[in-house]
Amino acid sequence: MLHNNESQMIFCDSHDTSQLYNFDMEAGKIVEQFTVDKDKKVSNMRHITNRFKNGQSSAESTFVGVGERSIFTLDPRLNTKEKAAE
């Protein structure tokens, strides 16, 4: 998923869907690796999407994750390894 004015890409590990990666397209490398939550409550994340229509073209930092039984907000600005905001 494109993110942060289309300068970053957020994607998940196909083998461990609780792991997310923040790829900086300008630098050409992964700049951050984080988990959804430390308790692994969201073990089977299905999708990630922007919070708003055309959100990839804005400076909106948060995005939405959809798990097998949950929907949650992720905020990469949180100063923890786990980025689930709510």
N, C-alpha and C positions, 0 to 999 in steps of 0.2 A: 504494500500500500504506500503510495506517495504521501509525503508529510512535510510540513514546515516550508511552505512556498515552493514545493516540489524540489527541495534541495536535499531531502533525506528520504530514505525508504525504510519502512518498518516491515519486518517479516518474521515468521516463526520457524522453528526447527521442525521438520517433518517427523522426526523420531521422538521428540519431547516437546509437545505442544504447549507446555507451560513456559518455555524459553522464548524470548523475543530478542531480536537484534535490530539495532539502529544503524543503518548504513548511510554514511555521508557520501552523497553522490559527487560532491565537488572534490573531496579528498580521495575518494575511491577506496574507502576502507570502512570496516565496522568500527564505530566509535563507542558503542555501548552494548552490553549484553545484560538483560534483566529478566526477572521472572514476574509472573502475574501476581502471585501471592506466596508467602513463605510457608503456609500450611498446606499447600498443594490442594486447596479446595477446588480450584479450577484446574482439574487434571486433563481435561479433554476440550481444549479451546478449539472451536470450529472456525470462527471468522474474526477478523478485525476490520474496522471501517472507520471512516472519518465521522466526527460528530455531526457535521453539517454538510449539506450539499455543496460540492465544490470546495470542501474543507482543505484539500491538498494544496489549493492555490492561495491559502490564507496563512497567517501566522498562528492560527489556533493550535495550541499545544496538546490538548487532550484528544483522545480517540476512544472508541467503544470496542470492547471485546465481547464476543458471544461464545459462551461455553455450552456444554451439553445440557446443563440445567440452570444456567445463570446468564445475566447480562450485567456488565460492569464497565465503569469508566476507568481508563488508564491515563495516568499523567506522568510523562517522562521528566517533568521538573521536580518531582519528589526526590528528596535526597536520601533515598533508600534503594536497596537492590530490588525490592518489590514495588511495583508501580500501580497497583490497584488502588484507586482513590476512594471508591465507595463500594 
